[in-house]
Amino acid sequence: MSKAAPLSDRSRRALLLAPALIFLAVFFVMPLLDNSARSFLTEEGGLTFARYTAFLTDRFYLGVIAETVILSAAVTVISVLIAYPVAYVLVRKAGRLSGLIIFLLIAPLLTSIIMRTFGWQVLFARRGLVNQWLVTDLGLLDAPLRLLNTPGLAIAALVHVLVPFAVLSIASVLQGIDRRLEEGALMLGASRFRTFWEVTLPLTMDGIGTGAILVFMIANGSFVTLVLLGGGFQTLPLLIYQQFNTTRDFALASTMSTILLVIALACLWLQLRLVRRQGV
């Protein structure tokens, strides 16, 4: 009997990847394609672009898209502004405490998003811990503050969840910077602030960009926090949720989902461009 020819490296890789690719195709790609296809079909099964035309020309829906993007951008800017100092301390100053800081960053991600959101409600309800502290314990206020169902609290809750993504993205790039570049700038007479502004910060722009894209993309699809904490926002994820569960207009919900997917794919494309620019 003749022996079977050995598999090439490419064939081995293909066989190893096949189970994961099949799983992703069946449980991820196919549902997305089915959802998108529903948005292009009429009740009789014909092809139509009327839903997209109506959606993208209606002032209300355009306002919802704008509010979704603005909210995501606000969360992204705040997250990056908080994340950079944390990442800098983590890489340059923490020393042995770096493991503890990383644990504290990742710990919120290990908790259910619903439990985290209810935790915010316990803290900031009219009879929550914060109001009790301000009114009863310190006597600073005569009546409790209305903190729930406000835009600020909803944004703070989103930032709380998404800051770790920005921190880890910035820290990974910051850790790879050659410290001799900064030392050289200091030896040539630059102040520490100028060294940071003209050497360190430009070298970490790729990490800032990657973290910002990750935060923006995740914030763009967040709806559980907004549903539970309110804030008066009207975003695409909330509208999709309402269409699926209240009005039961699955075709319009599919249209909105496809537009949200396009925005997410645009973010992934930008991230891929950043990665390629770094030469990874």
N, C-alpha and C positions, 0 to 999 in steps of 0.2 A: 504494500500500500504506500502510495506517495504521501509525503507529509504536506500539510497545508502551508501555503506561503505565509510567512509572518506578516502581521499587520504593520503598516507604516505608522509613523508618529501621528500624522494627520488623522488616520483612521481611528487610532486609539483615542485621540482627543475628541473626535466626533462621537464615538461610542460612549465616552464618559459624560459628555455634555447632553447626549440625547434625552435621558430621563428629565433633566431640568428644563430643557427646551420644550419638550412635549407638555410638561406640567404647565409652564408659562403660557404656551399656545392655547391649551384647552381651558384653563381657568382664569386667564388674564386677557390675552389678546382677543380670543373669540367673543367673550362677553362685551368687550369694548367695541368691537366691530359690529356686533349685533345691535348694541345700543345706538351707535352712530347711524347704522342703516335704517333704523326705525324712524329717525328724524327726516329721512329723505323720501319716505313712502307715504302715499295717500291711503285712505281707508280701503280703496279698491285695489291697492297693490301697485299703483303707478308711481313714477318718479316725480318729485316736486322739490323746488327750492323755496316755496312760498313761505315756509316757517322761518327760514333764515333771513329772507328779504324783509318779512314783517318784523322780526326780532331786531335786526340791525338798522332798521329805519324808524323804530318806535322810540320816542324820547324817554319813556319810562324805562324801557329795557336798557337803552344806552346809559341812562343815569345809574342803573344797577351795576352795569359793567364798570363804569367810572368809579362808583363807590367801592366796588370790590378791589379795584386796582389801587385806589387811594388808601384804603384801609391796610392792604397788604404792604404798600410802600411805607406807610407810617410805622407799622410794626417792624418792618425791616430796618429802617433807619434807627429806631430806638434800640433794637436788638444789637445792631453793629456797634453803636456808641457805647453800650454797656459791655459788649463782649470784648472789645479791643483791650481796655485796661485789665480785664480779668485774664485774658490770654497772655498779656505781657507779664503780669505778676506770676502767672502759672509757669511760664517758661523761664523768666529771668530772675525772679525773686523767691519763689516758693520753696525751692530746695526739697527737703524731706516732706514738706506738706503738700507737694504736688499731687500725690495719690489721694489725699483727703479731699482736695479741691475738685479733682476729677470725679470722685464719688459723689460729692455734693451736687455737681453739675448734672450727672447722669441719673441720680436718684429720682428726680421728678418724672423722668421718662419711664421708670419702672412701675409707676402707679397708673391705674386706669384714669383716662382723661375725665370720665364722669366723676370719679372720686376726687380728683384735683379740683374740678369745678365746684362740687358741693363744699369742698374745703373753703373756697373763696366765699361762698354764700354764708357759711358758718362764721367766718371772720367779719364780713362786712354787712350783714343783715342789720335791720333797724335795732334788733336786740342782740346783735352779734358781739363778739369779743372786743372789736375796735370801738364801737359806740359805747359799750359798757365801760371800757377803760376811760374814754373821753368824758362821759357824762357822770358816771357813778364814782369811779376811783379817783380821777383827777379833778373833777368838777369844772372842766374847761368849757363845757357846753351845757345849756339848759335843756336842749332837746336833741335827740339822736339825728345824725346826718343821714340823708338819703344817698347811699353809696351804691346799692344794687341798681341794675337797669340803667347804668350810666355808661357813656362811651369810654370814659377813662378806665373804668374797672375792666371792661371787656378787652381793651387794648393791653392793659397790664397783665391780664390772665394769659393772653396769647404770647406776650413777650416772655413771661415766666417759663412757658413751655419751649419756646424756640431759641432762646439765648444760647443753650448748650451747643446747638448746631453751628452757630456762628463762632463760638469760642473755640471749638475743636478745629474748625476750618482755619481760623487765623493762627492758632497755636501751632498747628502742623507746619505752616509756612514759616512762622517766626522762628521755630526751632531749627530750621534748615539754613538760616542766614549765617554767613561767615562773620563771626564777631570781629575779625581783624579789619573788616571794612569800617566798622564803627570806631574801633580803636585808632585806625589811621586818620579818620576825620577829626577825632579829638586831639591827636598829636599835631595835626596841622593847624590847630587853633580854633576849631569850631566848638561852640558851646554844646552842652548836652541836648538842649532843645533843638538847635539847628541840626545836630547830628541825627536826632530822631526824625525831624521834619524832612530832611533832604536825603537821608540814607535809609533809615529803618522803615519809615512809612512807605516810601515807594516800593521797597522790596517786598512788602507784605500786601500789596494791592491785589495780587492774585488770590490770596487767602480771603481778603475782605470781599472780593467779587464772588468767589465760590460760596462763602457763608451767606452773603446777601441773597444770592439766587436761591439757595436752599430754603432760607427763611421765607422769602417771598413766595416761593412755590407752595410750601406747606401752609402758610397763612392764607394763600389764595383759595385753598380748598377746605379751610376750617369752617365748621358750622355748629358742632356740638357746644363749644364754649359760648358762641353767640346765641344759641337757642336757650341755654340755661341761664346765662348772665344778662341777656338782653343788650341794651345799649342803643337801641333804635336804629341799628344798621340794617340795610336792605342789600344783601349781597347775593351773588349767583348761587352759592351753595344753599343758602336759606330758601331761595326761590325754587331751586330744584327739589328740595325737601318738601316744600309746600305742594308742588305740582304732583309729586309721587304719592303723597299721603293725604292731601286734602281735596284738590280738584280732580285728581286721578287722570290728568292729561299727560299720558306717558310720552306721546310724540313730542310735545313741547318741552317736557322735562329732558328728553333725549337730545333735543336741539341745544338746550342750555348746557347739558353735560358735555356735548361735543365742543362747544365754544370754550368751556372751561378746560377741556383736555387740550385744545389748541394752545391756550395760554401756558399750560404746564409744559407742553412739548417745546414751546418757544424758550422757556426757562432752561430746559434740559439742553437745548441747542446752544444757548449762551454758555452754559457750564462746560459743555464739550469743547467749545472754542477756547475757553480759558485753560482747560486741561491741555489742549494741544499746544497752546502758546507756551505753557511751562515745559513742553517737551516730554510729557509723561507718556 
